[in-house]
Amino acid sequence: MSQATFHPLAIASLTPETADAITVAFRVGEDLTETFKYRAGQYLTLKFIINGKEERRAYSMCSAPQDAELAVTVKRVKGGIVSNHIADFLRPGDTVEVMPPQGRFMVAPDHKARRDYYLFGAGSGITPLMSILRNILEEEPKSRVFLLYGNRDEDSIIFEKQLEDLVSRYAGQLEVEHTLSRPKKYKVGGLKGFFSGGERKWTGAVGRVGIKAVQAFMDRHPGSVADKQYFVCGPGQMIDDVEQALLGLGVHKELIHTERFVSANAVKKAAPVAGKVQDAKVIATLGGKEVEVTLKPGQTILDGLLESGAAPPYSCLAGACSTCMAKVSKGGVKMEVCFAIDDDEIAQGYILACQSHPTTEEVHVTFDV
């Protein structure tokens, strides 16, 4: 994980998906084909210099490994430095610095396997799920895919037409259900319209992808085989609700795979870590070399290393990706949040450097894992 090498990739196309979401497709030269091989569900880290400052963001790929190009879908975020830069300034032919694919939210299709896959997404959480379902449909033809996808209204459904086409093309193999939390209302004529708030044209489900919606979805789609996998992507509360519903239905936790879309700003508002040591010394191994830093008050291990001029790998800064994953060999740390590695890995000493504060005066970590 220590090699944070970026490569310049040219933009092949920019495709609007909704009013605030755009798909960016990259061309990968033959010399980088092996470097950018990936599994469905993984993400790319993009690097920009904006207003004189380096900015990195992780974006899940919506493309599937069988595609000729790599593609990510970026949703514009209010006040978002990178998402707005991408939407407003990038053009086909421009070059972007891109780190090779990473991530552990992924599938490995087996042409001979027969499984039931249940996918739950909300908003831009559809991005890696699109990659996953397309890869399964193409590479695992005996399996079935069931998708429950939530959005705010009709205009915010990313990949709506593509999903319709896939349902038609893979009839009997793919089932897609939409639910909207606030379907649009349209004014009607006459006295009735004057006194009403408008009428809905939406005839599908109304509400969020919550506990009851998941329970009802599973009841409608029991599947036909014992081998089942569950993939969930979206904001934190939605993921918590889906997990709770599935666990309540008897699904084993190890079968539930999650990818949280969390902003670094949201994490920074979290409660401070208790028990952290001030002025702790960190000795980090990066690419076989040792770097020693003394952390300033409030700094994470990643913060201190970056300030020292070291180049540890990192991306989201929100504890939601595994780019800055490292392992503690001596000392102790405590993380603010951790969405990208599981309890067993934490017990083995693995950490996310962007969220880690020392709880001992000296900590040894290695990024060469």
N, C-alpha and C positions, 0 to 999 in steps of 0.2 A: 504493500500500500504506500510505500515511501516515495515512489516515483510520480510526481505531480507534473508530468510532461504534457504540454499543450501542443496541438498541431493546427496549423491554419487550414480551414476548410472553406471552400467557396459555397455560397448560397445558390442552390439550383432554382428554387422557387419560393414564393411566399403566398400562402393561400388563406384568405379569411374564412373562418369557420362560423363565427358569430360576430356581433358588433364589437366584442372585446376579446376575441380569441383568434390567434393566427398560427398557422402551421408553417414552420421553417424547415425546408428540406435542404440537406447538404450533399454535395458531391464528394465522394471519397476516391482518391486516386488509387491506382493499382498498387503503388508502393505502401499504402496504408491499409489495404484490405484486411490483413491479418490483425493489425493493431486495433481496428474498429469492429471486429467481430463481436457479437453480443447475443444475449439471450432475451427473449421477449419479457418486458417488464422492467428492464434496466433503464438507467438515466445517463444523460450527458451533462458535464459541467462546462458552461460557457464563460469565457472571460472577456471583459471589456474594460477600456479606460474611459470613464465618464467624468467630465469636469475635473480631469487631472488625477482621479483616484481609481485604483483597480477595484473592479466589482466582479464577483463570481456568483453564479446561480446554477443550481441543479434543476434540470428539466427532464421529465420522463419522456422516453421515446414513444411516439404513437405508431411509428413504422414497425414492421415485423422483420425478423431476420431474413425472410425470403425476398424482401424488397431490394431493389437496386440502389436506393438512396436511404440515408439516415434522415429521420424527421422528428422534430419535437413540436409540441403545441403549447404555446405560451398564452396565458390569460392575463390581460391587462389588469393590474392592481392599482387601486387609488393610492397615489403617492409612491408607487413602485418605481425605483430608479431604473432597474434593468428591463422590466416588462414594458414600460412605456418607451424606453429607448429602442427596444426591438420593434415595437409596433409603429413608432413614428419615423425612425431613421434608416432601418435596414432596407436594402434593395437587392434584387437578384444580381449575382456577380460579386457582391461584397464578400470579404473574407472575415471569418470569425475564429478566434482561438478556442479550440475545443479539446477537452481532456477525453481520453478513451473511455468507453462505457464502463460503468460500475453499478453496484447495487445488488441486493439479495432478494428483492421482490420479483421473482421470475419463475418461469416454467421451463421444463425440459421435455418436450413432447416425445412420445414413443409411438412410432407408426403402428405397432401391434397392440397398444394398450386400449382399454375400453373403460373410460372414466366418466363421471359426472362432475363438471366444474360449475361452481356457483360464484358469480362475480357481483359485487356490490360497489357502486360508485356514486359520487355526488360531485356536480360541477366539473372542474378540470381534473378530478380524480378519474375520469374516464380515460385519460391519456395512456397510462400504462396498461389499463384493462383492454383498450383497443388493440394494443400490440399483442397482448396475451391471447385474446380470443381469436384474432386473425391467425396467429401462429398455430393454435390448437386446431382450428377448423381445417387448415391446410395440411398440417403434419400429423394429426392424430384423428383420422376420419371416422373411427369407430366411437369416438367420445362425443358427448353432448355438452353444450354450454348454455347456462341460464344467467341472464344479466338483468339486475334491477338497478335502474339508473335514475337518480333524482336531480332535479334542477329547480330554479326559481320559477321560470315561465317558459312558454313555447319558444321564445326568441333566444333563450340561453342554452338550448340543447346542442352541445357540441357533437359533431359527427352524426347528426340526425339522419341525413340522406344516406350516408355510408352504411349506417346500421340497418336502415330499411332495405338497402340493396343486399346486404349480407344475409339478412333473414330470408329474403327471397331466394338467393343463390344457394344457401345451405338449409333449405327447408327440412325440418325434422331434426336438424342437428343444433340449430341456434334458436333460442327463445329470448326475446327482449321485451321488458316491461318498463315503462316510464312512469314516474310520479312527479308532480309539480307542487311546490309549496304555495305558490301564488299565481295560478293561471290568470291570463289576461281577461279583462272584462270589456265588453263592447257595448256602447250605448245603443239602445233600441228606440224606435220612434214612438210618437204618441204620448198620451198622458202617463201611461205606465212607465215609459222610459224616463220621463221627467222626474218621477219620484224614486226611481230605482238607481242602484249603483252600477247598473249594467249587467249584461248576461255573459256567461262563459260559453265559448265554443268548444273548449277542451272537454273531451269525453272520457279521458283516461283517469287514472287514480290521482287523488289530491292528497298532499301531505309530504312529509319528509321520509327519508329512508331511516325509519326508527324501528323500535323493537316490534311493535304490532305489524308494521309493514313487512318486516323480514319474516315474522312467523307466518303471516298469510301467504307470502311468496313461496316459502318452503312447503306449505301445505298444498299449494296449487301445483308445485313442481317437485314431487317426491323423488324423481329420478328413477333409474331402472337397474343400477348396479351398486355394489357395496363400496367400490373404490371412489371416494369423493374428495374433492379439494375445494377450498374456499379462499377467495382473494378479495380484499377489501381496500379501497383507496378513496381518500377524501379528507375532510377536516376531522379533528380529534373527536368531537362529540359523536359524530356519525359513526366513526369506527368503534367507539366504546359501546354504542347502542347495538350495532350489528354483532359485535363479539358477545355481548350479554345475551342477545336473542339466540345466537347459535349455540352457546354453551348451555343455555337453558333447554335447548332441544336435544342435548346429549352429544353434540359435536365435540370431539377431542381438540384441545387447544392447539396441539401441534399441527393440525390440519388447517388452521386458520392463519392465513398470511396477510399481513397488513403493511400499508405504506401511508404514512401520515403526511399530509401537505400542511406544513407549519412554517410561518414566517419567523425570521430571526428576531424581528421587533416584538412579536408576541412572546417569545421565550424570554427576552430581556426583562419583561414585566413580571416574571415569576419571582416567588419569594427567594431571598438570598440563601445561600447554602450555609448551614450551621456546621461548626466544627472545623472550618478551614483554617489553615495556618498562614499567618502573614509572613512575607519575606522568605517563602520556601524556595529551596534550590531544586531545580529540575535538570536532570541530566538525560538528554534524549539522544537516541540513536536514529540517524537519518541516512539512508543509503550507505550504511557501514561506517559512518563517521559520527563522533559524539559532539553534541552541542550542549553547553552548560549555560543556564540562565537563572537569575534570581527574579522571581515574580514580584511585581508591584501589587499593592493592595487591590483586590477585586479582579485581578487578571486571571484568566483561565490559562491552562498550559499552552494552548494554541496561541492565545494573545501574546504571551511572553516570548514564544519562539519566533513569531512573526516580527515582533518589535526588535528582536535581536538581529534580524537580517537572515534568519534561517528560512528554509522553504519547505515546510511541512505540507502535506496534501490537505486540502480542505475545500469545502464547497458551500453548503447551505447555512452554516453557522447556527442552526436551529436544533441540532440533535436528531434530525429526521433522515439524514443520509449517513452512509458509512465511510465516506471519503477520508475523514480524519481519524479513523479507527487506529488505535495503538494498544500496546500491552504493557502493563506495569510489571516490572521484575523486582522492584524494591520500593518499599514505602506504601503509602495509602492515598487514595483520592476519593472525592465524592462528586457526583455529577448533578448538575442542576436539573436536567431532564435527559431522558434517553429513550428514543423511539426506534433506533436502528439496530440495536443488538439485544439479544435476549438474556434472561436471568442466568442461564447456564454459562454463557460466554462471560458475563460480568463476574461470575464466581471464579472463572479461570484467569481473571485479571485484565480482560479487555475493557477498553474505555473509548469514549468519544472525546478527543482532546479539546474540542470547542466548548465542551460543557464541564470540563474537569478542573477541580480545585484541590490542591494537596491538603491532606489532613495530617501529614507528618512533615518534619523540617526538611527532609530530603526525599525526592522521588526519582526513580529511574524508570524511563519508559522507552520502548522501541516502536518505531513506525515500520520496521522491516518485518512485517507479519503477513 
